[in-house]
Amino acid sequence: MKKVAFPLLSAILLVCALAGSTAIADFRKGQNVWSKHLETKLLGEPSPLAAPQATVGFAEKLSIKEVKGTWLRVKAKDGQGWIFTGNVSGEKPELAPAAGLTQVDASQTNTVAAARPLTPAAKDYAARHGQQDAQADIDWIDLESSRLTKDELVAWMSANQKGEYQP
């Protein structure tokens, strides 16, 4: 595997830590679970890079057909596929995800909201952590991540037991 730049690994580790930080319940075949996100893809195999087979909405009821580590093969009303356990709940969620952290239809916003600057607290945090140019950081991450192949990423996550490759 190619050597990967430290900041890129840091970004990957952050994403994996966030994905893996969700407490994973003991799910079993035949149990019902509910999706926790506005739009979650059901995948063709238990891999984060697998092709999507169907999409489920927020709080959609799913029936577990198979359990494979931290992955569940589920049946939904409009299809079936594999879903990471961090994307489901054993109880039906009642509140939709916070609007600021989800997709927003452009027709539901305005130029004032879109052009709103960062709060002073956010700017101070960025300055303390040497992150004054967020767009440059995003551009760098996009460039570096494009140099990795799917197989390299899966091999690294598997070897380091990150995300759904945790024991």
PyMOL commands that set and color helices and strands:
alter all, ss='L'
color gray80, all
select helices_A, chain A and resi 6-20+85-87+99-101+106-108+111-114+120-128+134-145+150-159+163-165
alter helices_A, ss='H'
color red, helices_A
select strands_A, chain A and resi 32-35+39-43+52-57+61-68+71-76+79-84+88-89
alter strands_A, ss='S'
color yellow, strands_A
deselect
rebuild
show_as cartoon
